[in-house]
């Protein structure tokens, strides 16, 4: 951390938005600019990217919003309609409603498209699909697309989980990458631009300055803002690659409580027994305690549930995906007769897990470590594939 001339503490990291407005403001002055973002896209002094871009002289003509809306006001899966931003009098086009990508009409007159979205560091994160579709639309319209990059909040070195089967692409799995992918959003789009032609040459990544990819979020010094209503803390993001898998079942992943993706359980679960079982499995960097909770909405709303809360004791040793596989296994074994997968056209777990392997493995009563080991091999191969697209070298503290 360092102090500015006014005495304010400055983070060690500068996000892409800061680099753009402080080093390249001439690219914004007088330009008709659209921005895809949400309220969590803050700079190191907790200022919103839209404010920074307008102050730099851009002519704001449109805003685009991902899942949860421009201000993060909508719950998961709830469609959001178009609106108008009263402060600047510009339209806000929802990309999680009637349209999932910008229409040609919404891009009419746009000279420069900026994208600044906080990523979760996990494959099942709809903002990745939304940014991808926006880049596709800009490529088709010949509009320059600047991705204002941000640190991966769960680190850029550890990679875990299987690689998505392209047959299971969805909003929660846009690209064939590992679950905990270890990339920034800028690196994801640059990788896809180079290997799949995404954006038709219109992508430019404005890099982070001062980021070491080994860092977790709290090491960056950046202020935290929840990127979605159910992501209240950086530690929740670290758990998410594992605990989000519960979302594919009829058990509660903690939505409707003060600890989503941390409190996991159901009315029929014995939390004390579950904690004892999981603590006996020797999972690295984590301990479990029994919890009791009553969701106010979502699964089992108004009903007392019991389960566990994982506590990360050693973030570097902790492996959320392996932990998540063991969590599902222990929950299933405690009450297989009460277990159900959720989903309509296909089991939602298959979209999260990027294929049918996890579901078949669990139903077959097989050792979760065997699956985790196989997935580790896939993750290692994926990391070798994408390392050439890293924009930030380990220990360099610089981007670009």
C-alpha positions, 0 to 999 in steps of 0.5 A, spaced: 500 500 500 502 507 498 499 514 500 497 519 495 499 526 496 492 527 500 494 522 505 489 517 502 491 510 502 492 507 495 492 500 493 498 496 490 494 494 484 491 499 478 485 496 474 484 497 467 479 502 468 484 506 471 490 505 466 485 507 461 483 514 464 489 516 467 494 514 461 490 514 455 484 519 456 485 522 449 482 515 447 475 517 450 475 525 449 469 526 445 468 519 443 461 516 443 462 511 448 458 505 451 460 501 457 458 494 459 459 494 467 455 493 474 456 497 480 462 493 483 466 495 477 470 500 482 477 503 482 482 503 487 479 509 491 472 506 490 470 510 484 465 507 479 468 506 472 462 510 469 464 516 473 471 515 471 470 514 464 465 520 463 470 525 467 475 523 462 471 526 457 467 521 454 460 522 451 456 516 454 451 514 449 449 507 452 450 502 458 449 495 458 448 491 464 449 483 465 445 478 470 443 482 476 442 489 473 447 495 472 447 496 480 446 489 482 439 489 484 436 483 482 437 476 484 440 470 480 436 468 474 431 473 475 430 477 468 432 484 468 428 489 463 431 495 459 431 502 463 434 509 463 439 511 467 437 518 470 443 521 471 446 521 464 439 520 461 442 514 457 439 507 455 441 501 460 440 495 455 439 489 459 443 483 457 440 478 462 432 479 459 429 479 452 436 479 449 443 476 451 447 480 447 447 487 444 443 488 438 445 492 432 440 498 434 443 498 441 450 499 438 448 504 433 452 510 433 457 507 438 464 509 436 468 505 442 465 499 447 468 498 454 467 492 458 469 492 465 466 486 469 468 483 475 470 476 474 469 470 479 475 466 477 470 460 476 467 457 469 460 458 472 460 465 472 455 468 467 459 475 466 464 471 462 458 469 457 455 476 457 462 479 455 463 474 450 457 475 446 458 483 447 465 482 443 461 478 438 456 483 437 461 489 436 466 484 432 460 484 427 458 491 427 466 493 427 466 497 433 472 497 437 472 493 444 476 495 450 476 490 455 478 493 462 481 488 466 481 486 473 485 481 477 482 474 478 479 474 485 481 467 487 488 467 484 491 466 477 496 460 478 491 455 481 487 451 476 482 446 478 477 442 475 475 439 469 474 442 462 467 443 459 465 439 454 463 444 448 456 440 448 454 443 455 456 450 453 451 455 456 451 461 460 454 458 466 459 455 461 461 459 455 468 456 454 472 449 454 476 451 460 477 449 467 472 450 473 477 454 477 481 457 471 486 461 473 485 467 468 483 474 468 477 476 463 481 479 459 486 473 458 479 469 457 477 473 451 484 474 448 485 466 448 478 465 445 480 471 440 486 468 438 484 461 438 477 461 435 476 468 432 472 471 437 471 479 436 473 479 429 480 483 431 476 488 435 478 486 442 484 490 445 485 488 453 487 494 457 491 491 462 492 491 470 498 494 473 501 492 479 498 485 479 502 478 481 497 473 479 499 469 485 495 474 489 488 472 492 483 478 492 485 481 499 492 481 497 491 486 492 489 492 496 483 493 492 476 495 495 471 490 495 464 490 492 459 484 491 459 483 484 452 479 485 447 479 491 449 472 493 457 474 493 458 478 499 466 477 500 472 474 497 472 468 501 465 466 499 468 467 492 474 462 494 469 457 496 464 458 490 468 453 485 466 447 490 460 450 493 456 452 487 455 445 485 450 444 490 446 449 486 444 443 481 441 439 487 435 440 491 439 442 497 440 449 499 446 452 497 445 458 502 441 462 498 436 466 502 441 467 508 446 471 510 451 466 508 450 464 501 455 459 498 457 458 505 451 455 509 450 448 505 444 443 508 437 441 508 431 439 513 433 432 513 441 433 514 444 431 520 449 437 520 454 434 526 454 428 523 456 431 516 461 436 519 465 430 523 465 426 516 468 431 512 473 433 517 475 426 517 477 426 510 483 430 510 481 435 505 487 440 505 486 447 508 479 447 510 475 445 516 467 444 517 463 446 523 455 444 523 450 450 522 443 451 522 439 456 518 432 458 515 432 461 508 428 466 507 427 465 499 429 460 494 430 452 496 427 450 503 424 457 504 421 458 511 424 451 513 429 450 518 435 446 515 442 443 518 448 442 514 455 445 514 459 451 513 466 450 511 472 455 514 478 456 509 484 455 514 489 455 509 487 459 502 494 456 498 493 449 500 485 449 500 482 446 493 475 448 493 473 443 487 476 437 490 472 440 497 466 441 493 466 433 490 467 431 497 461 435 500 456 432 494 459 425 496 458 426 503 451 429 503 448 424 498 451 418 502 447 421 508 440 421 505 440 418 498 433 417 498 432 424 499 437 427 493 434 430 487 437 433 481 434 440 479 433 442 472 428 442 466 431 440 459 437 437 462 440 436 469 443 443 471 449 440 475 451 437 468 451 445 465 455 447 472 460 440 471 460 441 464 458 434 462 455 428 465 461 425 469 460 428 476 453 426 476 454 419 474 460 418 478 456 420 484 450 416 483 455 410 482 458 411 489 465 412 487 470 415 490 470 423 489 478 423 490 478 419 483 474 424 480 478 429 483 485 426 481 482 425 474 480 433 473 487 435 476 490 432 470 485 436 465 486 442 469 494 441 468 493 440 461 488 446 460 493 451 464 499 448 459 494 450 453 493 457 456 499 459 459 501 462 452 496 467 453 497 470 460 498 477 460 501 477 467 507 473 469 508 470 476 512 475 480 512 481 475 507 485 478 506 488 472 501 487 466 502 488 458 
